[in-house]
């Protein structure tokens, strides 16, 4: 029974994460008409940055703020340097975003080695 509950909670957690990424893509595309397929990689980037800051400072809340701020900054940089230049060209936006997603994912894999990390809420 314990294994069933654990598997169910893990499934709900993964479904919630997929929902967050999907709703972010829908919101960006619906409001700005920008096809940003690197949205999931930015989500992972924020999680790793948040983990590093939370581990270094011992504050879970500071890690949460740093993760959000880093992704906001990365999104602004991507929008202003790459996606604004090809606004209205959906195929080029898709290819640039997919390439960017692969680059971000590979850089994170090289840095963190594909290991899982755990947040421990603290004050």
Order of alpha helices (4+ residues) and beta strands (2+ residues): alpha-alpha-alpha-alpha
